[in-house]
């Protein structure tokens, strides 16, 4: 027995409980032709059957959550294989990144050591140049003393000798 819906798409309460008579079927035809919803969406029938059967509780949430009423998708084996391949590639990439990080840490440590050594060399170079300047100053004073003695200028020799002593005393105080 076929039943038609009212123009608004719903049957009233009193007519929903009893089937329509054959005469009513002929007189109450809708203005639009009847459309089978299962033809529009083939999965709708599967979804409708799934929920009518009361199997909604069988679908558990969690790892591997899926809608069983949607059926198997095309290429699911290919998808699984490609996912496995991608996971393997990601694991390999993760290992490579760990090795890269380790190498970067080693290089950073080497650069810090080189930087420390460079600072030490700069300090030593500065001290050597400072000491060389002092030595040059002392040698100049000694040369002037020798020249003043040759000229028999003993007052000049006395002044230069005193300045040489002060220079040596100053160097000894700085070294302590």
C-alpha positions as CSV (number, residue, x, y, z in Angstrom):
1,X,0.0,0.0,0.0
2,X,1.4,3.4,-1.0
3,X,1.0,6.5,1.1
4,X,1.7,10.0,0.1
5,X,2.7,12.9,2.3
6,X,0.8,16.1,2.5
7,X,1.9,19.2,0.6
8,X,4.2,20.4,3.4
9,X,6.0,17.0,3.5
10,X,4.4,15.8,6.8
11,X,1.4,13.7,7.5
12,X,-0.9,14.9,10.2
13,X,-1.2,12.9,13.5
14,X,-4.6,11.5,12.7
15,X,-3.7,10.4,9.2
16,X,-0.2,9.1,10.2
17,X,-1.6,6.2,12.3
18,X,-3.9,4.9,9.6
19,X,-3.1,4.1,6.0
20,X,-4.7,6.1,3.3
21,X,-7.5,4.5,1.3
22,X,-7.2,3.8,-2.4
23,X,-9.6,6.7,-3.1
24,X,-7.5,9.1,-1.0
25,X,-4.4,8.0,-2.7
26,X,-5.8,9.0,-6.1
27,X,-7.2,12.3,-4.8
28,X,-4.2,13.4,-2.6
29,X,-1.4,13.2,-5.1
30,X,1.3,15.8,-4.3
31,X,2.2,18.5,-6.7
32,X,5.7,17.2,-7.0
33,X,6.5,13.6,-8.0
34,X,7.7,11.3,-5.2
35,X,11.5,11.2,-5.0
36,X,13.3,8.2,-3.5
37,X,16.0,9.6,-1.2
38,X,18.1,6.4,-1.5
39,X,18.6,7.1,-5.2
40,X,20.0,10.5,-4.4
41,X,22.5,9.2,-1.8
42,X,23.3,5.5,-1.9
43,X,25.0,5.7,1.5
44,X,21.8,7.0,3.1
45,X,20.3,3.6,3.0
46,X,23.3,2.1,4.7
47,X,23.3,4.8,7.4
48,X,19.5,4.5,7.8
49,X,19.8,0.7,8.2
50,X,22.7,1.0,10.6
51,X,20.9,3.4,13.0
52,X,17.5,1.5,12.7
53,X,19.2,-1.7,13.7
54,X,20.4,0.0,16.9
55,X,24.1,-0.7,16.3
56,X,25.2,2.8,17.1
57,X,26.7,1.5,20.4
58,X,29.0,-0.9,18.5
59,X,31.0,2.0,17.0
60,X,33.5,2.8,19.8
61,X,35.4,6.0,20.0
62,X,39.2,5.8,20.3
63,X,42.1,4.6,18.2
64,X,40.9,3.6,14.8
65,X,37.6,5.5,15.1
66,X,35.5,5.1,11.9
67,X,32.0,4.9,10.7
68,X,31.3,1.3,9.8
69,X,28.2,2.2,7.8
70,X,30.3,4.2,5.4
71,X,31.9,1.0,4.1
72,X,35.4,0.4,3.0
73,X,36.8,3.3,1.0
74,X,38.5,2.6,-2.3
75,X,42.2,2.4,-2.1
76,X,42.3,1.8,1.7
77,X,45.0,-0.8,1.2
78,X,47.0,1.7,-0.8
79,X,46.4,4.3,1.9
80,X,47.6,1.9,4.6
81,X,50.7,1.1,2.7
82,X,51.4,4.8,2.0
83,X,50.8,5.6,5.7
84,X,53.2,2.9,6.7
85,X,55.8,4.2,4.3
86,X,55.2,7.8,5.5
87,X,55.6,6.7,9.1
88,X,58.9,4.9,8.3
89,X,60.1,8.0,6.4
90,X,59.1,10.2,9.4
91,X,61.0,7.9,11.8
92,X,64.0,8.0,9.5
93,X,63.8,11.8,9.3
94,X,63.5,12.0,13.1
95,X,66.7,10.0,13.4
96,X,68.4,12.2,10.9
97,X,67.3,15.3,12.8
98,X,68.7,13.8,16.1
99,X,72.0,13.2,14.4
100,X,72.0,16.7,13.0
101,X,71.2,18.2,16.5
102,X,74.0,16.1,18.0
103,X,76.4,17.3,15.2
104,X,75.3,20.9,15.8
105,X,76.0,20.5,19.6
106,X,79.5,19.2,18.8
107,X,80.2,22.0,16.4
108,X,78.9,24.6,18.9
109,X,81.2,23.2,21.6
110,X,84.1,23.3,19.2
111,X,83.3,26.9,18.3
112,X,83.1,27.8,22.0
113,X,86.6,26.2,22.6
114,X,88.0,28.1,19.5
115,X,86.4,31.3,20.8
116,X,88.0,30.8,24.2
117,X,91.4,30.0,22.7
118,X,91.1,33.1,20.5
119,X,90.4,35.3,23.6
120,X,93.4,33.7,25.3
121,X,95.6,34.4,22.3
122,X,94.4,38.0,22.2
123,X,95.2,38.5,25.9
124,X,98.7,36.9,25.4
125,X,99.4,39.0,22.3
126,X,98.4,42.2,24.2
127,X,100.7,41.3,27.1
128,X,103.6,40.4,24.8
129,X,103.2,43.7,22.9
130,X,103.0,45.6,26.1
131,X,106.1,43.8,27.4
132,X,107.9,44.5,24.1
133,X,107.1,48.2,24.4
134,X,108.6,48.2,28.0
135,X,111.7,46.4,26.8
136,X,112.1,48.9,24.0
137,X,111.7,51.8,26.4
138,X,114.4,50.3,28.8
139,X,116.8,49.7,25.8
140,X,116.4,53.3,24.7
141,X,117.2,54.5,28.3
142,X,120.3,52.2,28.4
143,X,121.5,53.5,25.0
144,X,121.1,57.1,26.2
145,X,123.1,56.2,29.3
146,X,125.9,54.8,27.3
147,X,126.0,57.8,25.0
148,X,125.9,60.2,27.9
149,X,128.9,58.4,29.5
150,X,130.8,58.6,26.2
151,X,130.2,62.4,26.2
152,X,131.2,62.5,30.0
153,X,127.8,64.0,30.8
154,X,127.5,62.5,34.3
155,X,124.5,64.6,35.4
156,X,122.6,63.2,32.4
157,X,123.8,59.7,33.2
158,X,122.5,60.1,36.7
159,X,119.0,61.3,35.6
160,X,118.7,58.5,33.0
161,X,119.9,55.9,35.5
162,X,117.3,57.1,38.0
163,X,114.5,56.9,35.4
164,X,115.7,53.4,34.4
165,X,115.4,52.3,38.1
166,X,111.9,53.7,38.4
167,X,110.9,52.0,35.2
168,X,112.2,48.6,36.5
169,X,110.5,49.2,39.9
170,X,107.2,49.9,38.2
171,X,107.5,46.7,36.0
172,X,108.3,44.6,39.1
173,X,105.2,46.0,41.0
174,X,102.9,45.3,38.0
175,X,104.2,41.7,37.7
176,X,103.4,40.9,41.4
